[in-house]
Amino acid sequence: MTERAIDVRGLHKSYGDLEAVKGIDVHVDVGEVFALLGPNGAGKTTTVEILEGYRERTAGEVSVLGFDPASGSRALKERVGIVLQSTGIDPFLTVAETISLYSGYYPHPRPVDEVIDVVGLDEKRDSRVVKLSGGQQRRLDVAIALAGDPELLFLDEPTTGFDPTARRGAWEVVKNLASLGKTVLLTTHYMDEAQYLADRVAVIAAGQIVAEGPPSTLAGRDVGRTHIRFRPDPGAELPPVAGGDASRRTDGWVEFESMEPTRALHELTSWAVDRGVELDGLEVRRPSLEDVYLELTGDQHPEAQPEPVASGRGRRRGR
Amino acid sequence: MNVPTLTLRQVRFTNKAFWRNPPAWFFTFAFPLMFLVIFTTLLGNGSVQVGGKEIQESTYYVAAMAAFGVITACYTNMAISVSFQRDQGILKRTRGTPLPGGAYLTARVIHSMLMAILLVVISAAFGAAFYNAALPSGVSLLRFIVILLVGSASFCALGLAVTALIPNADAAPAVVNATILPLLFLSGVFIPVGDDAPTWIQWVGRIFPVRHFAEAMGAGFIGTPFHWQDTLNVAIWGLAGLLLAARYFTWEPRR
């Protein structure tokens, strides 16, 4: 069995009457990049902060690198790097001084200039923190977490507020860490981020994990329904396979789903060829990670038991 | 690195950041001197009875403002800056590193104490140059150093303890001033409290540490009798502050 960096069983967390986390079982293997997805208030940050040692759990077993994080063990903190959602940095120190300050806390820190280089802040090396842009400060957050050369890195929404270029840059940083054998636990709102970075993802909704697996096969998205759509002339006759006028949308597109995309496409295209019509804008696609995510987290009622796999309610893309 | 080395290193970085914020340090040091000039100009022509001794008010204020400076640098600055760092998440970030929380706070206390000592030196030099203040020497100097160290450490501890009452950084100055300003007035720091003042004011002075601290500091500057009970009172308050801080101090924003 692979060694586990994080092992969580039956985790519960209540704040008074509010049950924020309702029995989570999850594990992260050593060397894995694991993403925790979920809407605000789903219990993501609570879970991560229990693992980081900031919160005490109500019930359950938690092991992080073999330690109980609630113990506040210094030996554990020496092996972990944390990027919190929002934390300040002393504004009057420079980038290099800040990283040097934090790396001094660890027994085997990475060289300061190497860390600065990894996050691409070389040009800002001697600038004071107060002079950095928001994105640059976020990169400094990551740099501080890397200063102690951690085995395990917690990244809580690391790229929120980044422009696309900066996001790409941050992704490369995480990819590099993964290639060095580091374990990364990531939370994010961005599906493309999870898709690109994570070996496995878990979707958390209303305090429970509702799906877990590699991003490419999450909740059966590789074997589930296929979306087919095209844009006929307004009022034109529709092929039977498309399910009649019900599938015609107000924007003029016709969209339908099929469990047998090969047959459906064959029927659709034969129908079109027979009539000599062109299927404008014809598109065939699998549900994206975002489709699956929205379906899993979309209709959360506090009392409802979330289903483990997507139900067939035919929810449209949420954009 | 062991904890004392880490703590000293933390003091160095705290110090570095402190001096890079000129408005903060300038006013920390200028404030007591400014008050000294204002009070002596407004009220400094008479004399005041302290402990059965007649003292020039201008000399009295040198000692009072040195005490005020220590309280500002320790209690006020500690409470406000730590609340601010708590709101900013700097404390929470530090909590996630191997640096022991005690080392972080001890470093801040040591830095505030160093700044308080520097402030006292400046006040003493200023007072000696312009207001005929005597500079403590011999045994008096040793006693002065003891009360300075005990007082600055105690007011730092009380500053850490009061952060438990501060909900967020915006409220910090209000809470801090509400707790310290009345005491400064009732303890004779701003306006001398003579032996003929109302009994309840005398009692405020006897119970709370501000008057004890100011009088023990005054003993060094103006030659009034030094009582170890003053130092003891301040030390007990400091210890209480430390225990309260240990129990109620939080590392995370309270919003």
Interface residues (C-beta under 8 A of the other chain):
Chain A: E52 G53 Y54 R74 K77 E78 V80 I82 L84 S86 T87 G88 I89 D90 F92 L93 E97 L101 Y102 G104 Y105 Y106 R128 I144 G148
Chain B: M1 L6 R9 Q10 F13 K16 A17 F18 R20 N21 Q85 D87 Q88 G89 I90 K92 R93 R95 G96 T97 P98 L99 P100 E252
